[in-house]
Amino acid sequence: MRPMAATATTATREPGASDGVRESEFRTALDEALESAAADERIGPLIGATKLRMRFVFADCDLALNVAAGEEEPHLVWSFGDELGWTPKLVLEMEAAVANRYLQGRESLAIAIARGQVRVRGESRTALLYLPAARLICEPYRRVVEARHPALRV
């Protein structure tokens, strides 16, 4: 395998940044992408139909994203942090750089799991339902990164 080149120097990184992914910019891009997904007439209802209850943990950035299907409108709700009004049924833990690549379609989640770059907690049948639904967030994330967050492009 070919080693990956560093995309940023240590001097320009924010504390907790991984492979050039700054926590503040990553969080903003996630928030904007989820807002776009929730407003989308196709994506929102599809995610809502799965009764999604997921937690993404980005340990290198000390950041957690909680994503759930809304009961009514909006079809998608999310929060950052540890306080939840519900219990996640699936937890994915990874570095922000891995998540950034995955959300832009540049990283296979299955391969990242096999390599130990992503840790999964939850039942396998839940993962089979939730992971395709979570993949729906990738399209809005790519659009947001392309339009407003060029530093996150891979």
C-alpha positions in Angstrom: 0.0 0.0 0.0 1.1 3.5 -0.7 1.4 5.8 2.3 -0.9 8.8 2.3 0.7 12.2 2.1 -0.1 14.7 4.8 -2.5 17.4 3.7 -1.6 20.0 6.4 1.3 20.9 8.6 1.1 20.6 12.4 1.4 24.4 12.7 -1.8 25.0 10.8 -3.9 22.4 12.5 -6.3 23.1 15.3 -5.9 21.0 18.5 -7.4 17.6 17.9 -7.2 17.9 14.1 -6.5 14.8 12.1 -5.1 14.7 8.5 -5.9 18.3 7.9 -9.5 18.1 9.2 -10.1 20.9 11.5 -12.8 20.2 14.1 -14.6 23.5 13.8 -14.8 23.3 10.0 -15.8 19.6 10.1 -18.6 20.3 12.6 -19.9 23.2 10.5 -19.9 21.1 7.3 -21.7 18.3 9.1 -24.3 20.7 10.5 -24.9 22.3 7.1 -25.1 18.9 5.3 -27.6 17.6 7.9 -29.7 20.7 7.5 -29.7 20.2 3.7 -30.6 16.5 4.1 -33.4 17.3 6.5 -34.9 19.8 4.1 -34.5 17.5 1.1 -37.9 16.1 -0.1 -36.3 12.7 -0.9 -33.6 12.2 1.7 -35.6 13.4 4.8 -38.5 11.0 4.4 -36.3 8.0 3.5 -34.2 8.5 6.7 -37.3 9.1 8.7 -38.7 5.7 7.5 -35.8 3.8 9.0 -36.4 5.2 12.5 -32.6 6.0 12.5 -30.9 6.3 15.9 -27.1 6.6 15.3 -24.1 8.2 17.1 -20.9 9.0 15.3 -17.9 9.5 17.6 -14.8 11.3 16.2 -12.4 10.6 19.1 -9.5 12.5 17.6 -11.6 15.7 17.6 -13.4 15.0 20.8 -16.6 15.4 18.9 -19.8 13.3 18.8 -22.7 13.6 16.4 -26.1 12.1 17.2 -28.5 11.6 14.3 -32.1 10.4 14.6 -35.2 10.2 12.6 -37.8 12.8 13.6 -41.2 11.7 14.7 -42.9 14.1 12.3 -41.4 17.1 10.5 -38.5 17.5 10.4 -37.6 13.9 9.3 -34.1 14.2 10.7 -32.8 15.7 14.0 -29.2 15.9 15.2 -27.1 17.2 18.0 -23.4 17.4 18.9 -22.3 16.2 22.3 -23.2 13.7 24.9 -26.6 14.7 26.0 -29.3 12.6 24.2 -33.0 12.2 24.7 -32.7 8.7 23.2 -30.4 5.7 23.1 -28.4 5.1 19.9 -29.0 1.7 18.3 -25.8 2.0 16.3 -22.5 3.7 17.2 -19.7 4.3 14.7 -16.3 5.5 16.1 -13.7 6.8 13.7 -11.2 9.6 13.1 -12.6 12.7 11.5 -10.4 12.2 8.5 -11.9 8.8 7.8 -15.4 10.2 8.2 -14.6 13.1 5.9 -13.4 10.7 3.2 -16.4 8.4 3.7 -18.9 11.2 3.5 -17.3 12.4 0.2 -17.4 8.9 -1.3 -13.6 8.4 -1.1 -13.6 5.8 1.6 -15.4 2.5 1.8 -17.0 2.0 5.2 -16.7 -1.8 4.9 -13.0 -1.6 4.1 -12.4 1.0 6.9 -14.2 -1.4 9.4 -12.0 -4.3 8.1 -8.9 -2.2 8.6 -9.9 -1.3 12.1 -10.3 2.4 11.2 -14.0 2.3 12.1 -15.4 0.6 15.2 -19.0 -0.4 15.2 -21.3 -1.1 18.2 -24.8 -2.3 17.7 -26.7 -5.3 16.3 -25.8 -6.4 12.8 -29.4 -6.2 11.6 -29.5 -2.6 12.8 -26.4 -1.8 10.9 -27.9 -3.4 7.7 -30.8 -1.0 8.0 -29.1 2.1 9.2 -25.9 2.3 7.1 -27.7 2.6 3.8 -29.8 5.4 5.3 -26.8 7.1 6.8 -25.2 7.0 3.3 -27.9 9.4 2.1 -26.1 12.1 4.1 -23.1 11.8 1.8 -24.6 13.6 -1.2 -25.5 16.8 0.8 -22.1 16.6 2.6 -20.2 16.5 -0.8 -22.2 19.5 -2.0 -21.5 21.5 1.2 -17.8 20.7 1.1 -17.6 21.6 -2.6 -19.4 24.9 -2.2 -18.2 26.2 1.2 -15.4 24.1 2.7 -12.6 23.6 0.2 -10.2 22.7 3.0 -12.1 19.5 3.6 -12.0 18.3 -0.1 -10.3 15.0 -0.7 
